[in-house]
Amino acid sequence: MIIEERMADYIASLESEMPEYLAQLEKHALENEVPIIRKDSQALLKFLIELTKPMEILEIGTAIGFSASLISEYMPEGAKLTTIEKVEMRLVEARKNLAAIKRAKDVTLIEDDALNALKVLREQGRRFDFVFMDAAKAQYMNFLENALPMLKVGSLLVTDNVLQEGSIIDSKFAIERRDRTIHMRMRDFLFSIKHDPKLTTSIVAVGDGMALTLKKQD
Ligand SMILES: C[S@@+](CC[C@H](N)C(=O)[O-])C[C@H]1O[C@@H](n2cnc3c(N)ncnc32)[C@H](O)[C@@H]1O
């Protein structure tokens, strides 16, 4: 928790109920330790989708399709969502869950490693007006390099889990040796999105930390 637990609970208590199928999907994910977007980040994601009304959305990291279902619930009529997942155990559930939503025909699940999928989407000349990045944290920099050229100017890249449960502020020597690479790469990623003159980024302490990045120029 990067904000006090009581505060997070209070903010969550103000949320209006989500559709029953989403509540069930969230419950199932939490009971089965599937890492999905947290309550307060859900509210921010929903808000940003309703605010920006994107028509071509890309999600990197589907898991079992919870955030993809949430996005599909609030995206405009006619909008399309492409979401990428590579782990078969997750895909088994994602296929089923995404086939059952109202907007199933507007959602495409790409079953591939994200880096590979992003390269294919680039070759196809695809462009997106909203990207939600929520996959392997150590690869964010690589995903960024491939996703950014496809993001339209004036559009948003939203990246989840950037504050790493608060450990992002710790010295690398305080981080377990096995987690040091992710720690270092996340810091590099944050430095890069904060200092690229073509981008404006705000890092917000919501959920596990979200970076909101506006692309200002190609
Ligand atoms: C945090 S979960 C995504 C949660 C989902 N966005 C949600 O909120 O419902 C991250 C997912 O990214 C997937 N993932 C990690 N690295 C990946 C890669 N290189 N290519 C495709 N999927 C990847 C993992 O298998 C995992 O299911």
The ligand as an SDF file (V2000), in Angstrom:
LIG
                    3D

 27 29  0  0  0  0  0  0  0  0999 V2000
   -1.0020   -7.4400  -13.7380 C   0  0  0  0  0  0  0  0  0  0  0  0
   -1.5200   -8.6490  -14.8520 S   0  0  0  0  0  0  0  0  0  0  0  0
   -2.6940   -7.8200  -15.8690 C   0  0  0  0  0  0  0  0  0  0  0  0
   -3.9460   -7.5080  -15.1480 C   0  0  0  0  0  0  0  0  0  0  0  0
   -5.0390   -6.9500  -16.0230 C   0  0  0  0  0  0  0  0  0  0  0  0
   -4.5980   -5.7970  -16.7730 N   0  0  0  0  0  0  0  0  0  0  0  0
   -6.2050   -6.5520  -15.1590 C   0  0  0  0  0  0  0  0  0  0  0  0
   -6.1200   -5.5110  -14.4610 O   0  0  0  0  0  0  0  0  0  0  0  0
   -7.2260   -7.2530  -15.1670 O   0  0  0  0  0  0  0  0  0  0  0  0
   -0.1730   -8.7630  -15.9600 C   0  0  0  0  0  0  0  0  0  0  0  0
   -0.3730   -9.7910  -17.0640 C   0  0  0  0  0  0  0  0  0  0  0  0
    0.6000   -9.5490  -18.0640 O   0  0  0  0  0  0  0  0  0  0  0  0
    0.9760  -10.7840  -18.6060 C   0  0  0  0  0  0  0  0  0  0  0  0
    2.2810  -10.6120  -19.2250 N   0  0  0  0  0  0  0  0  0  0  0  0
    3.4720  -10.3710  -18.5960 C   0  0  0  0  0  0  0  0  0  0  0  0
    4.4480  -10.2530  -19.4910 N   0  0  0  0  0  0  0  0  0  0  0  0
    3.8950  -10.4130  -20.7100 C   0  0  0  0  0  0  0  0  0  0  0  0
    4.4170  -10.4020  -22.0240 C   0  0  0  0  0  0  0  0  0  0  0  0
    5.7140  -10.2040  -22.2580 N   0  0  0  0  0  0  0  0  0  0  0  0
    3.5570  -10.6120  -23.0370 N   0  0  0  0  0  0  0  0  0  0  0  0
    2.2260  -10.7950  -22.8160 C   0  0  0  0  0  0  0  0  0  0  0  0
    1.6810  -10.8270  -21.5840 N   0  0  0  0  0  0  0  0  0  0  0  0
    2.5100  -10.6420  -20.5440 C   0  0  0  0  0  0  0  0  0  0  0  0
    0.9930  -11.7270  -17.4250 C   0  0  0  0  0  0  0  0  0  0  0  0
    0.8760  -13.0600  -17.8420 O   0  0  0  0  0  0  0  0  0  0  0  0
   -0.1970  -11.2400  -16.6130 C   0  0  0  0  0  0  0  0  0  0  0  0
   -1.3400  -11.9830  -16.8890 O   0  0  0  0  0  0  0  0  0  0  0  0
  1  2  1  0
  2  3  1  0
  2 10  1  0
  3  4  1  0
  4  5  1  0
  5  6  1  0
  5  7  1  0
  7  8  2  0
  7  9  1  0
 10 11  1  0
 11 12  1  0
 11 26  1  0
 12 13  1  0
 13 14  1  0
 13 24  1  0
 14 15  1  0
 14 23  1  0
 15 16  2  0
 16 17  1  0
 17 18  1  0
 17 23  2  0
 18 19  1  0
 18 20  2  0
 20 21  1  0
 21 22  2  0
 22 23  1  0
 24 25  1  0
 24 26  1  0
 26 27  1  0
M  CHG  2   2   1   9  -1
M  END
$$$$
